[in-house]
Amino acid sequence: MTTWKVTDALFGELNHAHIFIGPGEAHAHLEYLERHGFVEQTTDGYRRTDRPAAALESVFDITGEP
């Protein structure tokens, strides 16, 4: 999946300055996920690794608690 496809999935159609901001935000998240082993870069973009989604808790605070 390319950065552009991730951007579209996250934000939908973007206009004006958001056209530049959205892809940068999506790419930064992909790089972060790559650094932690959840995605890997391929010649076609990125793909999900076999690392279990439950391991996201070790990288992100997904409890929703302050």
Phi and psi restraints in degrees (range 20) as a CNS / XPLOR table:
assign (resid 1 and name C) (resid 2 and name N)
       (resid 2 and name CA) (resid 2 and name C) 1.0 -85.3 20.0 2
assign (resid 2 and name N) (resid 2 and name CA)
       (resid 2 and name C) (resid 3 and name N) 1.0 164.8 20.0 2
assign (resid 2 and name C) (resid 3 and name N)
       (resid 3 and name CA) (resid 3 and name C) 1.0 -57.4 20.0 2
assign (resid 3 and name N) (resid 3 and name CA)
       (resid 3 and name C) (resid 4 and name N) 1.0 -38.2 20.0 2
assign (resid 3 and name C) (resid 4 and name N)
       (resid 4 and name CA) (resid 4 and name C) 1.0 -64.2 20.0 2
assign (resid 4 and name N) (resid 4 and name CA)
       (resid 4 and name C) (resid 5 and name N) 1.0 -40.3 20.0 2
assign (resid 4 and name C) (resid 5 and name N)
       (resid 5 and name CA) (resid 5 and name C) 1.0 -67.5 20.0 2
assign (resid 5 and name N) (resid 5 and name CA)
       (resid 5 and name C) (resid 6 and name N) 1.0 -38.9 20.0 2
assign (resid 5 and name C) (resid 6 and name N)
       (resid 6 and name CA) (resid 6 and name C) 1.0 -64.2 20.0 2
assign (resid 6 and name N) (resid 6 and name CA)
       (resid 6 and name C) (resid 7 and name N) 1.0 -43.0 20.0 2
assign (resid 6 and name C) (resid 7 and name N)
       (resid 7 and name CA) (resid 7 and name C) 1.0 -58.4 20.0 2
assign (resid 7 and name N) (resid 7 and name CA)
       (resid 7 and name C) (resid 8 and name N) 1.0 -46.3 20.0 2
assign (resid 7 and name C) (resid 8 and name N)
       (resid 8 and name CA) (resid 8 and name C) 1.0 -62.7 20.0 2
assign (resid 8 and name N) (resid 8 and name CA)
       (resid 8 and name C) (resid 9 and name N) 1.0 -41.6 20.0 2
assign (resid 8 and name C) (resid 9 and name N)
       (resid 9 and name CA) (resid 9 and name C) 1.0 -65.6 20.0 2
assign (resid 9 and name N) (resid 9 and name CA)
       (resid 9 and name C) (resid 10 and name N) 1.0 -36.4 20.0 2
assign (resid 9 and name C) (resid 10 and name N)
       (resid 10 and name CA) (resid 10 and name C) 1.0 -78.4 20.0 2
assign (resid 10 and name N) (resid 10 and name CA)
       (resid 10 and name C) (resid 11 and name N) 1.0 -43.9 20.0 2
assign (resid 10 and name C) (resid 11 and name N)
       (resid 11 and name CA) (resid 11 and name C) 1.0 -116.9 20.0 2
assign (resid 11 and name N) (resid 11 and name CA)
       (resid 11 and name C) (resid 12 and name N) 1.0 -13.8 20.0 2
assign (resid 11 and name C) (resid 12 and name N)
       (resid 12 and name CA) (resid 12 and name C) 1.0 71.2 20.0 2
assign (resid 12 and name N) (resid 12 and name CA)
       (resid 12 and name C) (resid 13 and name N) 1.0 -152.7 20.0 2
assign (resid 12 and name C) (resid 13 and name N)
       (resid 13 and name CA) (resid 13 and name C) 1.0 -70.9 20.0 2
assign (resid 13 and name N) (resid 13 and name CA)
       (resid 13 and name C) (resid 14 and name N) 1.0 130.2 20.0 2
assign (resid 13 and name C) (resid 14 and name N)
       (resid 14 and name CA) (resid 14 and name C) 1.0 -111.1 20.0 2
assign (resid 14 and name N) (resid 14 and name CA)
       (resid 14 and name C) (resid 15 and name N) 1.0 146.5 20.0 2
assign (resid 14 and name C) (resid 15 and name N)
       (resid 15 and name CA) (resid 15 and name C) 1.0 -127.9 20.0 2
assign (resid 15 and name N) (resid 15 and name CA)
       (resid 15 and name C) (resid 16 and name N) 1.0 158.4 20.0 2
assign (resid 15 and name C) (resid 16 and name N)
       (resid 16 and name CA) (resid 16 and name C) 1.0 55.1 20.0 2
assign (resid 16 and name N) (resid 16 and name CA)
       (resid 16 and name C) (resid 17 and name N) 1.0 -133.9 20.0 2
assign (resid 16 and name C) (resid 17 and name N)
       (resid 17 and name CA) (resid 17 and name C) 1.0 -65.8 20.0 2
assign (resid 17 and name N) (resid 17 and name CA)
       (resid 17 and name C) (resid 18 and name N) 1.0 -22.7 20.0 2
assign (resid 17 and name C) (resid 18 and name N)
       (resid 18 and name CA) (resid 18 and name C) 1.0 -63.1 20.0 2
assign (resid 18 and name N) (resid 18 and name CA)
       (resid 18 and name C) (resid 19 and name N) 1.0 -23.8 20.0 2
assign (resid 18 and name C) (resid 19 and name N)
       (resid 19 and name CA) (resid 19 and name C) 1.0 -60.3 20.0 2
assign (resid 19 and name N) (resid 19 and name CA)
       (resid 19 and name C) (resid 20 and name N) 1.0 -31.7 20.0 2
assign (resid 19 and name C) (resid 20 and name N)
       (resid 20 and name CA) (resid 20 and name C) 1.0 -90.8 20.0 2
assign (resid 20 and name N) (resid 20 and name CA)
       (resid 20 and name C) (resid 21 and name N) 1.0 -35.2 20.0 2
assign (resid 20 and name C) (resid 21 and name N)
       (resid 21 and name CA) (resid 21 and name C) 1.0 -76.0 20.0 2
assign (resid 21 and name N) (resid 21 and name CA)
       (resid 21 and name C) (resid 22 and name N) 1.0 -43.9 20.0 2
assign (resid 21 and name C) (resid 22 and name N)
       (resid 22 and name CA) (resid 22 and name C) 1.0 -57.0 20.0 2
assign (resid 22 and name N) (resid 22 and name CA)
       (resid 22 and name C) (resid 23 and name N) 1.0 -52.8 20.0 2
assign (resid 22 and name C) (resid 23 and name N)
       (resid 23 and name CA) (resid 23 and name C) 1.0 -61.9 20.0 2
assign (resid 23 and name N) (resid 23 and name CA)
       (resid 23 and name C) (resid 24 and name N) 1.0 -35.8 20.0 2
assign (resid 23 and name C) (resid 24 and name N)
       (resid 24 and name CA) (resid 24 and name C) 1.0 -63.7 20.0 2
assign (resid 24 and name N) (resid 24 and name CA)
       (resid 24 and name C) (resid 25 and name N) 1.0 -41.5 20.0 2
assign (resid 24 and name C) (resid 25 and name N)
       (resid 25 and name CA) (resid 25 and name C) 1.0 -64.5 20.0 2
assign (resid 25 and name N) (resid 25 and name CA)
       (resid 25 and name C) (resid 26 and name N) 1.0 -46.7 20.0 2
assign (resid 25 and name C) (resid 26 and name N)
       (resid 26 and name CA) (resid 26 and name C) 1.0 -61.7 20.0 2
assign (resid 26 and name N) (resid 26 and name CA)
       (resid 26 and name C) (resid 27 and name N) 1.0 -43.2 20.0 2
assign (resid 26 and name C) (resid 27 and name N)
       (resid 27 and name CA) (resid 27 and name C) 1.0 -64.5 20.0 2
assign (resid 27 and name N) (resid 27 and name CA)
       (resid 27 and name C) (resid 28 and name N) 1.0 -39.8 20.0 2
assign (resid 27 and name C) (resid 28 and name N)
       (resid 28 and name CA) (resid 28 and name C) 1.0 -61.4 20.0 2
assign (resid 28 and name N) (resid 28 and name CA)
       (resid 28 and name C) (resid 29 and name N) 1.0 -40.2 20.0 2
assign (resid 28 and name C) (resid 29 and name N)
       (resid 29 and name CA) (resid 29 and name C) 1.0 -68.0 20.0 2
assign (resid 29 and name N) (resid 29 and name CA)
       (resid 29 and name C) (resid 30 and name N) 1.0 -39.5 20.0 2
assign (resid 29 and name C) (resid 30 and name N)
       (resid 30 and name CA) (resid 30 and name C) 1.0 -62.9 20.0 2
assign (resid 30 and name N) (resid 30 and name CA)
       (resid 30 and name C) (resid 31 and name N) 1.0 -41.5 20.0 2
assign (resid 30 and name C) (resid 31 and name N)
       (resid 31 and name CA) (resid 31 and name C) 1.0 -62.9 20.0 2
assign (resid 31 and name N) (resid 31 and name CA)
       (resid 31 and name C) (resid 32 and name N) 1.0 -40.5 20.0 2
assign (resid 31 and name C) (resid 32 and name N)
       (resid 32 and name CA) (resid 32 and name C) 1.0 -63.0 20.0 2
assign (resid 32 and name N) (resid 32 and name CA)
       (resid 32 and name C) (resid 33 and name N) 1.0 -46.4 20.0 2
assign (resid 32 and name C) (resid 33 and name N)
       (resid 33 and name CA) (resid 33 and name C) 1.0 -64.5 20.0 2
assign (resid 33 and name N) (resid 33 and name CA)
       (resid 33 and name C) (resid 34 and name N) 1.0 -34.9 20.0 2
assign (resid 33 and name C) (resid 34 and name N)
       (resid 34 and name CA) (resid 34 and name C) 1.0 -65.9 20.0 2
assign (resid 34 and name N) (resid 34 and name CA)
       (resid 34 and name C) (resid 35 and name N) 1.0 -43.9 20.0 2
assign (resid 34 and name C) (resid 35 and name N)
       (resid 35 and name CA) (resid 35 and name C) 1.0 -59.1 20.0 2
assign (resid 35 and name N) (resid 35 and name CA)
       (resid 35 and name C) (resid 36 and name N) 1.0 -30.7 20.0 2
assign (resid 35 and name C) (resid 36 and name N)
       (resid 36 and name CA) (resid 36 and name C) 1.0 -100.8 20.0 2
assign (resid 36 and name N) (resid 36 and name CA)
       (resid 36 and name C) (resid 37 and name N) 1.0 8.5 20.0 2
assign (resid 36 and name C) (resid 37 and name N)
       (resid 37 and name CA) (resid 37 and name C) 1.0 84.1 20.0 2
assign (resid 37 and name N) (resid 37 and name CA)
       (resid 37 and name C) (resid 38 and name N) 1.0 14.6 20.0 2
assign (resid 37 and name C) (resid 38 and name N)
       (resid 38 and name CA) (resid 38 and name C) 1.0 -91.0 20.0 2
assign (resid 38 and name N) (resid 38 and name CA)
       (resid 38 and name C) (resid 39 and name N) 1.0 -24.9 20.0 2
assign (resid 38 and name C) (resid 39 and name N)
       (resid 39 and name CA) (resid 39 and name C) 1.0 -134.9 20.0 2
assign (resid 39 and name N) (resid 39 and name CA)
       (resid 39 and name C) (resid 40 and name N) 1.0 160.9 20.0 2
assign (resid 39 and name C) (resid 40 and name N)
       (resid 40 and name CA) (resid 40 and name C) 1.0 -134.7 20.0 2
assign (resid 40 and name N) (resid 40 and name CA)
       (resid 40 and name C) (resid 41 and name N) 1.0 147.4 20.0 2
assign (resid 40 and name C) (resid 41 and name N)
       (resid 41 and name CA) (resid 41 and name C) 1.0 -81.4 20.0 2
assign (resid 41 and name N) (resid 41 and name CA)
       (resid 41 and name C) (resid 42 and name N) 1.0 136.8 20.0 2
assign (resid 41 and name C) (resid 42 and name N)
       (resid 42 and name CA) (resid 42 and name C) 1.0 -124.8 20.0 2
assign (resid 42 and name N) (resid 42 and name CA)
       (resid 42 and name C) (resid 43 and name N) 1.0 180.0 20.0 2
assign (resid 42 and name C) (resid 43 and name N)
       (resid 43 and name CA) (resid 43 and name C) 1.0 -68.5 20.0 2
assign (resid 43 and name N) (resid 43 and name CA)
       (resid 43 and name C) (resid 44 and name N) 1.0 -19.1 20.0 2
assign (resid 43 and name C) (resid 44 and name N)
       (resid 44 and name CA) (resid 44 and name C) 1.0 -101.7 20.0 2
assign (resid 44 and name N) (resid 44 and name CA)
       (resid 44 and name C) (resid 45 and name N) 1.0 4.8 20.0 2
assign (resid 44 and name C) (resid 45 and name N)
       (resid 45 and name CA) (resid 45 and name C) 1.0 131.0 20.0 2
assign (resid 45 and name N) (resid 45 and name CA)
       (resid 45 and name C) (resid 46 and name N) 1.0 -120.9 20.0 2
assign (resid 45 and name C) (resid 46 and name N)
       (resid 46 and name CA) (resid 46 and name C) 1.0 -129.2 20.0 2
assign (resid 46 and name N) (resid 46 and name CA)
       (resid 46 and name C) (resid 47 and name N) 1.0 153.6 20.0 2
assign (resid 46 and name C) (resid 47 and name N)
       (resid 47 and name CA) (resid 47 and name C) 1.0 -140.2 20.0 2
assign (resid 47 and name N) (resid 47 and name CA)
       (resid 47 and name C) (resid 48 and name N) 1.0 151.2 20.0 2
assign (resid 47 and name C) (resid 48 and name N)
       (resid 48 and name CA) (resid 48 and name C) 1.0 -68.8 20.0 2
assign (resid 48 and name N) (resid 48 and name CA)
       (resid 48 and name C) (resid 49 and name N) 1.0 139.4 20.0 2
assign (resid 48 and name C) (resid 49 and name N)
       (resid 49 and name CA) (resid 49 and name C) 1.0 -90.3 20.0 2
assign (resid 49 and name N) (resid 49 and name CA)
       (resid 49 and name C) (resid 50 and name N) 1.0 -178.1 20.0 2
assign (resid 49 and name C) (resid 50 and name N)
       (resid 50 and name CA) (resid 50 and name C) 1.0 -84.2 20.0 2
assign (resid 50 and name N) (resid 50 and name CA)
       (resid 50 and name C) (resid 51 and name N) 1.0 0.3 20.0 2
assign (resid 50 and name C) (resid 51 and name N)
       (resid 51 and name CA) (resid 51 and name C) 1.0 -62.2 20.0 2
assign (resid 51 and name N) (resid 51 and name CA)
       (resid 51 and name C) (resid 52 and name N) 1.0 129.0 20.0 2
assign (resid 51 and name C) (resid 52 and name N)
       (resid 52 and name CA) (resid 52 and name C) 1.0 -63.9 20.0 2
assign (resid 52 and name N) (resid 52 and name CA)
       (resid 52 and name C) (resid 53 and name N) 1.0 141.4 20.0 2
assign (resid 52 and name C) (resid 53 and name N)
       (resid 53 and name CA) (resid 53 and name C) 1.0 -58.8 20.0 2
assign (resid 53 and name N) (resid 53 and name CA)
       (resid 53 and name C) (resid 54 and name N) 1.0 -29.4 20.0 2
assign (resid 53 and name C) (resid 54 and name N)
       (resid 54 and name CA) (resid 54 and name C) 1.0 -60.2 20.0 2
assign (resid 54 and name N) (resid 54 and name CA)
       (resid 54 and name C) (resid 55 and name N) 1.0 -25.3 20.0 2
assign (resid 54 and name C) (resid 55 and name N)
       (resid 55 and name CA) (resid 55 and name C) 1.0 -69.9 20.0 2
assign (resid 55 and name N) (resid 55 and name CA)
       (resid 55 and name C) (resid 56 and name N) 1.0 -11.6 20.0 2
assign (resid 55 and name C) (resid 56 and name N)
       (resid 56 and name CA) (resid 56 and name C) 1.0 -58.5 20.0 2
assign (resid 56 and name N) (resid 56 and name CA)
       (resid 56 and name C) (resid 57 and name N) 1.0 -28.8 20.0 2
assign (resid 56 and name C) (resid 57 and name N)
       (resid 57 and name CA) (resid 57 and name C) 1.0 -60.5 20.0 2
assign (resid 57 and name N) (resid 57 and name CA)
       (resid 57 and name C) (resid 58 and name N) 1.0 -27.2 20.0 2
assign (resid 57 and name C) (resid 58 and name N)
       (resid 58 and name CA) (resid 58 and name C) 1.0 -77.6 20.0 2
assign (resid 58 and name N) (resid 58 and name CA)
       (resid 58 and name C) (resid 59 and name N) 1.0 -14.4 20.0 2
assign (resid 58 and name C) (resid 59 and name N)
       (resid 59 and name CA) (resid 59 and name C) 1.0 -109.5 20.0 2
assign (resid 59 and name N) (resid 59 and name CA)
       (resid 59 and name C) (resid 60 and name N) 1.0 -36.1 20.0 2
assign (resid 59 and name C) (resid 60 and name N)
       (resid 60 and name CA) (resid 60 and name C) 1.0 -120.9 20.0 2
assign (resid 60 and name N) (resid 60 and name CA)
       (resid 60 and name C) (resid 61 and name N) 1.0 149.6 20.0 2
assign (resid 60 and name C) (resid 61 and name N)
       (resid 61 and name CA) (resid 61 and name C) 1.0 -87.1 20.0 2
assign (resid 61 and name N) (resid 61 and name CA)
       (resid 61 and name C) (resid 62 and name N) 1.0 97.9 20.0 2
assign (resid 61 and name C) (resid 62 and name N)
       (resid 62 and name CA) (resid 62 and name C) 1.0 -105.7 20.0 2
assign (resid 62 and name N) (resid 62 and name CA)
       (resid 62 and name C) (resid 63 and name N) 1.0 16.5 20.0 2
assign (resid 62 and name C) (resid 63 and name N)
       (resid 63 and name CA) (resid 63 and name C) 1.0 -77.6 20.0 2
assign (resid 63 and name N) (resid 63 and name CA)
       (resid 63 and name C) (resid 64 and name N) 1.0 -22.6 20.0 2
assign (resid 63 and name C) (resid 64 and name N)
       (resid 64 and name CA) (resid 64 and name C) 1.0 81.4 20.0 2
assign (resid 64 and name N) (resid 64 and name CA)
       (resid 64 and name C) (resid 65 and name N) 1.0 2.1 20.0 2
assign (resid 64 and name C) (resid 65 and name N)
       (resid 65 and name CA) (resid 65 and name C) 1.0 -91.6 20.0 2
assign (resid 65 and name N) (resid 65 and name CA)
       (resid 65 and name C) (resid 66 and name N) 1.0 145.6 20.0 2
